[in-house]
Amino acid sequence: MKTFTFSTLPPLQDFQFLTDSSGYVLTQTGQLHRFVGQRTTLVETPRQFTISHFYFRDQTHGALVGIAQAVEAPAQKGAVGAAVLPLLLLFWLAWKGSRKAATSRLAFVCALLLVVSTLLLSCSSAWQQYRTPDPTSPHATLLRHTPLAPLSFHRYFANKGQQSFVALTQNQGGSWETHEIPTNFYPTALVAAGRNFVVGTYARQQAGPMPLHGDGDLWIYGNDATRTPQLATNSSQHPQGIRLSRGVTGLLVSAQDSALYVFGSDRMPTLPSSVMSATPGNIYVLPTSLRPPTKLLDTPDTVDVQSLAQARTGELWVTMAGRKPHLSHGNLGYVALPTKRLLRFTAGQWRPVTVPPFTSFEQVEFVPGTPTGYLLAESGEVLETRTNGESWHPLASQAVRKLHPWQHAITWLQGKNQLVLYRAPGNE
């Protein structure tokens, strides 16, 4: 076990090991530092935005995401605008015709009914041709639509004045190439898939004066077309992406089954409906090629998935959020739940897992290629399994806030600014 204490830094928010004694840390004040042993160096980062997440795919190539409050740009044709403009045109034509004579009011009404009928028809079941039940599980649906596409700006009205950013480096943070992400959603997840970076967003995860909104997207940065030829023409100025119709809380790239796992909230209905907005599920599974078929997995209830991990057996493990969306007096907020549940997806079914005396869990992780996994209890203690989750035992650790697997080890953040790298016996 190795311990690294950075007593001169503000409390840490996140971290990443690149070797067993070096990597990066992000403070709660939004500063990125490179560490080697106990020594840290501030990394100069773009000043246009506040960093919320970072990820390095190797020693030199990394990405940052975050948000900034800015003057609202002129209205752009976005995800909603594209659907509304044709309807406005029809309304205008109908209104114009109604002015010719008083008797033409009937024509206006008929035109209005035609518009409504067209809208309802567009919300019909045409999208159902792209989905079929998964014969292996009642909780899974197979999708055959092509998800990856060029996307327009995606806006949520309650985030007015907010802009999302991504910054990319190819020289260890010596310089950054900064771009606006075409959305005012919050960037909530960042990972590398091949030589590309994948950004996940969540429209508004917190409830308060502004209503929460469980919508989100994936945005792809990079033009590595090794597995996805369509990305050969991708650009950072106009990135391709995937409309998810659900908010993202995390991303997992699995080498075990060559898949990208996107997890977070359940679907957010849209008008008109799409195969994504009409299909329940808070775990979206894509091949790393980002091509169909894809799959949606639905966990019990409408609670967000907080963390997701894959055991060496292929089974999925998740921890669930400690709150549930709740509509009260027309406002969408949350109601607290007594515990953050631990679930295991085995033989096509979700099974609740208890590890007495612990009942509530923040995070679950498995070390790839090994039977070893780790649970972070809400109390800040870490539990370990060396049997793919069949049994768990506590480790001598407290006040742990976050886990990250690294190679055949587990790393964690404990207290305000201390990192630990731990290898289980047999994983050295």
Secondary structure, DSSP 8 states (H G I E B T S, - for coil): -EEEE-TTS--EEEEEEEETTEEEEEETTS-EEEEETTEEEEE---SSSEEEEEEESSSS-EEEEEEEE---------TTHHHHHHHHHHHHHHHHHHTS-GGGHHHHHHHHHHHHHHHHHHTSGGGGGGEEE-TT-TTEEEE-S---EE---B--GGGTTEEEEEEEESSTTSS-EEEEESBSSEEEEEEEETTEEEEEEESB-S-SSS--B---EEEEE----SS-GGGGG--SSS-EEEE-SS-EEEEEEETTTTEEEEEES-----SS--TTTTS--SEEEEETT--S-EEEE--STT--EEEEEE-TTS-EEEEE-SEEEEEETTEEEEEE-S---EEEEETTEEEE--BTTB--EEEEEE-TTSS-EEEEETTS-EEEESSTTS--EE-S--SEEEEEEETTEEEEEETTTEEEEE--TT--
